[in-house]
Amino acid sequence: MPAVKVRKEEAERAKRLLKRLGLYDGRRRPKREGEWVLLPAVGGDAIGTLGYEVLPLELPLRPERQLYKNLESILAERLSEDELKHLRRYDVIGDVAVIQIPPELEHRVDDIVWGLRRVHPFLRVIARKGFHEGKFRIRDYSIIWGEERLNTVHRENGVEIAVDLSKAFFNPRMKGERYRLAQLVKDGERVLIPFAGVLPYALVIARYRRVKITAVELNRDAYELGLENVRRNERKLRGEIEFIHGDAFKVLPELPGHDRVISPTPRGVDALALTLPKAERWLHYYDFVHEDEIAAFRRRITEECRRLGRECEVRVKKVSDFKPHVFKVCADVKLG
Ligand SMILES: C[S@@+](CC[C@H](N)C(=O)[O-])C[C@H]1O[C@@H](n2cnc3c(N)ncnc32)[C@H](O)[C@@H]1O
């Protein structure tokens, strides 16, 4: 696995180029070395034609990838190479592991449980996951090992988050995204978060910044867990959180504008016209977009800004893979 060595000022541009050419290895972590940055790349001849210095260096896997690799190598004792290809990534939420098991591995459930318990001896529950359903975006789970529960306490970004996967949406893979937003927010801002769930975004931002957050959530169970989470983290929070139980489409029109609006929009819901008028300086709008539609998505936001008589700059960031060629994206909209 080669690494591309570039000066730190050039790193972002080089990373974008590698990504565009399909030569960036997102499973590994870039590494800073003084004035230089080493970018993880995939092998092949093309990498040598870009004019960068290329080192024969294996940069470390990102932690979640490393864990996955650990599971894979443990299971190599029991599963065939062909079966291992069907193994999916999994999540650990508190002491609960959730994994998707495709039909090709149906007969290997016990081995997968054995492997997960060896990688994570602290686990108390292992569940297989189905799909998100309904407007509250709750996944369908079935417990395949351990205690009969899907509630737990998850730790991320310095906060404790009580979750109940059978009652409310929670996605641990957004940890990095929540940290990114917390770093963008400035002390003193007023932040509005519709579709707030059990409050992961609000808690992480309030942990780092002295801000006033108003959050809105319709699912009563998620709302109750969110209130518990505010109490649980009270001592650690620099910011304040006001949590409203209600329908964002009814509540937001009654609220004043905020410096920043963060919309972790449920899939299939169009909340652009709802959230944009409430954002005075920034809107972070999440959606699921096919890679061929990203330019059209950006244009739609720009047009919506114009319709409201506002100037805006829009940057669309891919946050995670959703399905082949479709990404969860965040439009960072700076309003003039
Ligand atoms: C994709 S989840 C995001 C939750 C949370 N922000 C997180 O990242 O864990 C969307 C959330 O919006 C909530 N929701 C759906 N429709 C809503 C509405 N009309 N008003 C307020 N919340 C709503 C769902 O219950 C769910 O918790």
The ligand as an ORCA input file, in Angstrom:
! r2SCAN-3c Opt
* xyz 0 1
  C     -32.037     10.596     10.900
  S     -32.685     10.692     12.527
  C     -31.492     11.757     13.281
  C     -31.563     11.734     14.774
  C     -30.371     12.405     15.482
  N     -30.143     13.741     14.998
  C     -29.121     11.556     15.350
  O     -28.263     11.879     14.539
  O     -29.027     10.547     16.064
  C     -34.065     11.731     12.292
  C     -34.866     12.036     13.554
  O     -35.939     12.911     13.191
  C     -37.086     12.547     13.943
  N     -38.252     13.091     13.213
  C     -38.861     12.577     12.115
  N     -39.832     13.402     11.692
  C     -39.840     14.460     12.541
  C     -40.595     15.652     12.622
  N     -41.560     15.911     11.737
  N     -40.302     16.544     13.590
  C     -39.311     16.301     14.493
  N     -38.568     15.177     14.476
  C     -38.824     14.268     13.510
  C     -37.019     11.042     14.038
  O     -37.763     10.547     15.120
  C     -35.498     10.821     14.213
  O     -35.150     10.824     15.576
*
